[in-house]
């Protein structure tokens, strides 16, 4: 099928919910992908932070293939080794105590919200259900995670949303304190780096303040690490750079390296809140997805994370102050670049020269493979600098 044929078929039969780029990807290896015409691109997006080690990573593919030939699904009516081993690895690496597996970041956040509400209801009564989130946040596209998302643009056309969500300004501890004083709250949900909000890291002092409020008021502090987690920001999870330990950590995207898997990790304070029948997922903890995640997590060691930080420093140093670049934000290999050109024009110029990037609000967003070779990264950054400079 020709590239145009793929695009035409998609436009005919796939729901028109995506403003796709004019590229039909058919194969890839590492940080490189190819379209049907054989044109090669350096991919700095990794499927929106999903392909942790790039395309068709050999160790990951071997682990997934072996599991496919062993057991592809059993449902959560039975025990399976990949699910149990992955939960053990996550808890050992984070200090969390229990894990619930779903299939996406939105599902992980739905689980966290349920945990917070049940925790508060069990301790103080059903009127304690409010969840505080931050303006400019993004937590998913279900009706409840849309309600948790602090951006009106995502709410349009889907009201009424799930009630019970309150929004504070990032960095405004006094505003959070006011919401806690005026409403019966169950928890606070935050992204260490607001990804869809423009790749904006929170102030560590503000995050520590959230932890203090939750400790004092007996609320659950929940870190949404759907995009920031699994090595993306230079530590296993971004909260590890903020001087706090959350009660709940959610993650997905890069966890299984390209397969759908979400996890809601619960700490000591709330690890026994969910009982039998309180939550469930047919595909959650799927053996194949968990086998992929075991391969990914087992390789996210300090050497790999140091490489993430090295690559991050290189990008920040090269682009900060470069011609046409106004600012660079982010953490690790989750980077946003605000330029004088429109982001769409920068992306188009990069595509023409064989580099794929993303956007986040008015910024160009970079989410390259964590192990992208330095020669490819330098080549891609050179293309980016030229695209920003063409004002």
C-alpha positions in Angstrom: 0.0 0.0 0.0 1.4 3.4 -0.9 1.9 6.1 1.7 -1.0 8.1 0.2 -3.1 5.0 0.3 -2.5 4.6 4.1 -3.5 8.2 4.7 -6.5 8.0 2.5 -7.7 4.7 4.2 -7.2 6.3 7.6 -9.2 9.4 6.6 -12.0 7.2 5.4 -12.3 4.8 8.3 -10.6 6.1 11.4 -12.4 8.7 13.6 -11.2 12.1 12.8 -9.8 13.0 16.3 -6.2 13.5 15.4 -4.4 16.3 13.4 -1.9 13.8 12.1 1.4 14.9 10.6 1.8 14.0 6.9 4.0 10.9 7.6 3.0 7.3 7.5 5.6 5.4 9.6 6.0 1.8 8.6 9.2 0.6 10.4 12.0 1.8 12.7 15.1 0.9 14.6 16.3 2.7 17.6 16.0 6.5 17.2 15.3 6.1 13.5 12.0 5.4 11.7 11.1 5.1 8.0 8.1 5.9 5.9 6.9 3.7 3.0 9.1 5.5 0.5 12.1 4.6 2.5 12.7 8.1 3.8 14.4 8.0 7.2 13.8 10.3 10.2 15.4 10.9 13.5 12.4 10.6 15.9 12.5 12.9 18.9 9.0 12.1 20.0 9.1 8.3 20.6 5.3 7.9 20.2 4.8 10.7 22.9 7.3 9.3 25.4 6.3 5.6 24.9 9.1 4.0 22.9 11.6 4.2 25.8 14.5 2.7 23.9 13.2 3.7 20.4 11.8 1.4 17.8 12.1 -2.4 17.7 14.6 -2.5 20.6 16.1 -6.0 20.4 16.1 -6.9 24.1 12.5 -5.6 24.5 11.3 -7.4 21.4 12.9 -10.7 22.5 11.2 -10.5 25.9 7.8 -9.7 24.4 8.1 -12.4 21.7 9.1 -15.0 24.3 6.1 -14.1 26.3 3.8 -14.2 23.3 4.8 -17.8 22.6 4.2 -18.7 26.3 1.0 -17.0 27.5 -0.6 -13.9 25.9 -3.5 -13.4 28.4 -5.1 -15.1 31.3 -7.3 -12.3 33.0 -7.1 -11.2 36.6 -9.0 -14.3 37.7 -5.6 -16.1 37.8 -2.1 -15.3 38.9 0.6 -14.7 36.2 4.4 -14.4 36.8 5.1 -11.3 34.7 2.4 -9.3 36.5 3.6 -10.3 40.0 7.3 -9.8 39.1 6.7 -6.3 37.6 4.7 -5.3 40.7 7.6 -6.5 42.9 10.2 -4.6 40.8 8.2 -1.3 40.9 7.7 -1.5 44.7 11.3 -2.3 45.3 12.5 0.5 43.1 10.1 3.1 44.6 9.3 2.0 48.1 5.6 1.8 47.2 3.7 -1.2 48.6 1.0 -2.2 46.2 0.3 -1.8 42.4 -2.8 -1.8 40.4 -2.3 -2.4 36.6 -4.5 -0.9 33.9 -3.8 -0.1 30.3 -3.2 3.7 30.1 -2.3 6.8 32.0 -5.9 7.9 32.2 -6.8 4.6 33.8 -3.9 4.9 36.3 -5.2 8.3 37.3 -8.8 7.1 37.5 -7.5 4.5 40.0 -5.6 7.1 42.0 -8.8 9.2 42.3 -10.8 6.2 43.4 -8.1 5.4 46.0 -8.2 9.0 47.4 -11.9 9.1 47.6 -12.2 5.7 49.3 -9.4 6.6 51.7 -11.2 9.8 52.7 -14.7 8.2 52.8 -13.5 5.3 55.0 -11.8 7.7 57.4 -14.1 10.7 57.4 -17.2 10.1 55.5 -18.6 10.4 51.9 -18.7 14.2 51.9 -14.8 14.2 51.7 -14.4 13.7 48.0 -12.9 16.8 46.5 -9.6 16.4 44.6 -7.3 19.4 44.1 -5.4 19.6 40.9 -3.4 22.4 39.2 -4.4 24.8 36.5 -2.5 24.0 33.2 -2.5 20.3 34.1 -3.4 17.3 32.0 -4.5 14.0 33.5 -6.4 12.2 30.7 -9.4 12.1 28.4 -12.0 10.1 30.3 -14.8 12.2 31.8 -13.3 12.0 35.2 -9.6 12.7 34.2 -10.9 15.5 32.0 -12.5 16.9 35.1 -9.2 16.6 36.9 -7.4 18.4 34.0 -7.0 22.1 34.8 -7.5 23.4 31.3 -10.9 24.6 30.1 -10.0 23.9 26.4 -10.3 20.2 27.1 -13.6 20.5 28.9 -15.5 22.2 26.0 -18.3 20.1 24.6 -18.1 17.3 27.3 -19.9 18.9 30.2 -21.2 18.0 32.7 -17.9 16.5 33.9 -17.5 14.4 37.0 -17.9 16.8 39.9 -15.6 17.3 42.8 -12.4 18.8 41.3 -10.8 22.1 42.4 -8.0 23.9 40.6 -5.1 25.9 42.1 -2.4 27.9 40.4 0.9 26.1 40.1 3.2 27.6 42.8 0.4 29.1 44.8 0.5 27.3 48.2 -1.8 29.9 49.7 -4.4 29.1 47.1 -4.1 25.4 47.8 -4.5 26.1 51.6 -7.6 28.1 50.9 -9.2 25.3 48.9 -8.4 22.8 51.6 -10.0 25.1 54.2 -13.1 25.7 52.2 -13.9 22.2 50.9 -13.9 18.7 52.3 -10.9 17.2 50.4 -9.6 13.8 49.8 -6.3 14.5 48.0 -4.0 16.5 45.7 -3.0 15.3 42.2 -0.1 17.0 40.4 2.4 16.5 37.6 6.0 17.2 38.5 6.4 18.6 35.0 3.2 19.8 33.3 3.7 18.1 29.9 0.7 19.0 27.8 0.7 22.4 29.6 3.9 23.4 27.9 6.6 21.2 29.6 6.7 23.3 32.7 8.4 21.9 35.8 6.8 22.7 39.2 8.9 24.6 41.8 10.3 21.9 44.2 9.5 24.2 47.2 5.9 24.2 46.1 5.8 20.4 45.8 7.3 20.1 49.3 4.6 22.4 50.5 1.9 20.2 49.0 3.5 17.3 50.9 3.3 19.3 54.2 -0.4 20.2 53.6 -1.3 16.5 52.9 0.6 15.4 56.0 -1.2 17.9 58.2 -4.7 17.4 56.7 -4.4 13.6 56.2 -4.9 13.9 52.4 -3.3 11.7 49.8 -0.6 13.3 47.7 -0.7 11.8 44.2 2.0 12.2 41.6 0.9 11.9 38.0 4.1 10.4 36.4 2.4 9.2 33.2 4.8 11.2 31.0 7.6 12.0 33.5 8.1 8.5 34.8 10.3 5.5 33.8 13.6 7.4 33.4 12.2 10.2 31.2 13.4 13.0 33.5 16.8 11.6 34.5 15.7 9.7 37.6 13.4 6.6 37.7 10.5 8.9 38.7 10.5 12.7 38.6 9.3 13.1 42.2 12.7 11.7 43.3 14.1 15.1 42.3 11.6 17.1 44.4 12.5 15.9 47.9 9.2 14.2 48.6 7.6 10.8 48.5 4.0 10.7 47.3 1.3 8.5 48.7 0.3 7.4 45.2 2.3 7.4 41.9 0.7 6.9 38.6 2.5 6.0 35.4 2.1 4.6 31.9 3.5 5.7 28.5 7.2 4.5 28.6 6.5 1.8 31.2 6.1 -1.1 28.8 8.3 0.4 26.0 5.5 0.5 23.3 2.7 -1.7 24.7 -0.4 -0.4 26.6 0.2 -0.6 30.3 -0.6 1.8 33.2 0.2 1.4 36.9 -1.1 3.0 40.0 1.4 2.5 42.8 0.2 3.0 46.4 2.3 3.7 49.4 2.0 2.6 53.0 -0.7 5.1 53.9 -3.2 3.8 51.4 -1.9 0.4 50.1 -4.9 -1.5 51.6 -7.6 0.9 50.7 -8.8 -1.1 47.6 -10.4 -4.4 48.5 -11.7 -7.2 46.3 -14.3 -5.9 43.9 -13.4 -2.2 44.4 -11.6 -2.0 41.1 -10.7 -4.1 38.1 -9.4 -4.4 34.5 -9.7 -7.2 32.0 -6.4 -6.5 30.3 -4.6 -4.8 33.3 -1.4 -6.7 34.1 -1.4 -8.4 30.7 1.6 -10.9 30.6 2.9 -9.6 27.3 2.8 -5.9 28.3 4.3 -6.8 31.7 7.1 -8.7 30.0 7.9 -5.6 28.0 7.9 -3.5 31.1 10.2 -5.9 33.0 12.7 -5.6 30.1 12.5 -1.8 30.2 12.7 -1.3 34.0 15.5 -3.8 34.4 17.7 -1.6 32.2 16.8 1.8 33.8 19.9 1.7 36.0 22.1 4.6 37.1 24.3 4.4 34.1 21.3 4.7 31.8 19.9 7.6 33.9 23.2 9.4 33.9 23.1 9.2 30.1 19.7 10.8 30.1 21.0 13.6 32.2 24.0 14.0 29.9 21.9 14.2 26.8 19.5 16.7 28.6 22.4 18.9 29.5 23.6 18.9 25.8 20.2 19.9 24.5 19.7 22.7 27.1 23.2 24.0 26.5 22.9 24.0 22.7 19.4 25.5 22.5 19.4 28.0 25.3 20.2 31.4 23.8 20.3 30.0 20.3 19.1 32.2 17.5 15.3 32.3 17.4 14.9 30.5 20.7 13.3 32.4 23.5 13.4 29.8 26.3 14.0 26.2 27.1 12.1 24.3 29.8 11.7 20.8 31.1 13.5 18.1 33.0 15.7 15.3 31.6 14.7 14.3 28.1 11.3 16.0 28.5 12.0 19.4 27.0 9.9 22.3 25.7 11.4 25.0 23.4 9.6 28.4 22.9 10.8 30.1 19.7 10.0 33.2 17.7 8.6 31.1 14.9 5.4 29.2 15.2 5.9 25.7 16.5 4.0 24.2 13.6 6.4 25.9 11.2 9.5 24.6 13.1 8.1 21.1 13.1 7.4 21.3 9.3 11.0 22.6 8.7 12.4 19.8 10.8 10.4 17.1 9.0 11.7 18.4 5.7 15.2 17.7 7.0 14.4 14.3 8.5 13.7 15.1 12.2 10.4 14.5 13.9 9.4 16.6 16.9 6.2 17.3 18.8 4.4 20.3 20.3 3.0 21.3 23.7 0.9 24.4 23.6 3.1 27.0 21.9 6.4 25.1 22.4 8.2 22.5 20.4 8.4 19.4 22.6 11.3 16.8 22.6 10.9 13.3 24.0 13.7 11.3 22.4 14.6 7.7 23.2 16.5 7.6 26.5 19.5 6.0 24.8 19.5 8.0 21.6 23.1 7.9 20.2 24.9 11.2 20.7 25.8 11.4 17.0 22.1 11.3 16.0 21.2 13.7 18.8 23.7 16.2 17.7 22.5 15.9 14.1 18.9 16.4 15.2 19.7 19.4 17.4 21.6 21.0 14.5 18.4 20.7 12.4 16.4 22.2 15.2 18.7 25.1 15.6 18.5 25.9 11.9 14.7 25.6 12.0 14.4 28.0 14.9 16.9 30.4 13.4 14.9 30.7 10.1 12.8 33.6 11.4 
